[in-house]
Amino acid sequence: MFPTRNHLKMARPLGLAMVIAMGLASCATYDDEFAGINSRLDQLDTRVQGAAQSAEAANQSAQQANQRLDQLESRVQRLETAPARPPRG
């Protein structure tokens, strides 16, 4: 049986329907992919928030350490500029 014009006229809409059906079926996989991506983004967001909190805590510790160093430095400068004490004994 050779294809005739009637066959070709019928084949075009069927082919188009198959392409549309395959396109709609792939939308479901996009939903799955988007859900997976969103899940990974949520995990990354949680990790970033944790890192930001750790960085803030480290910053506060560093500021406290700098304050202690400033206090020690002033004491050292006072000792260095104080007159020499005579040795004991």
Secondary structure as the mmCIF struct_conf table of DSSP 4:
data_model
#
loop_
_struct_conf.conf_type_id
_struct_conf.id
_struct_conf.beg_label_comp_id
_struct_conf.beg_label_asym_id
_struct_conf.beg_label_seq_id
_struct_conf.end_label_comp_id
_struct_conf.end_label_asym_id
_struct_conf.end_label_seq_id
HELX_RH_AL_P HELX_RH_AL_P1 ARG A 5 THR A 81
BEND BEND1 ALA A 82 ALA A 82
HELX_LH_PP_P HELX_LH_PP_P1 PRO A 83 ARG A 88
#
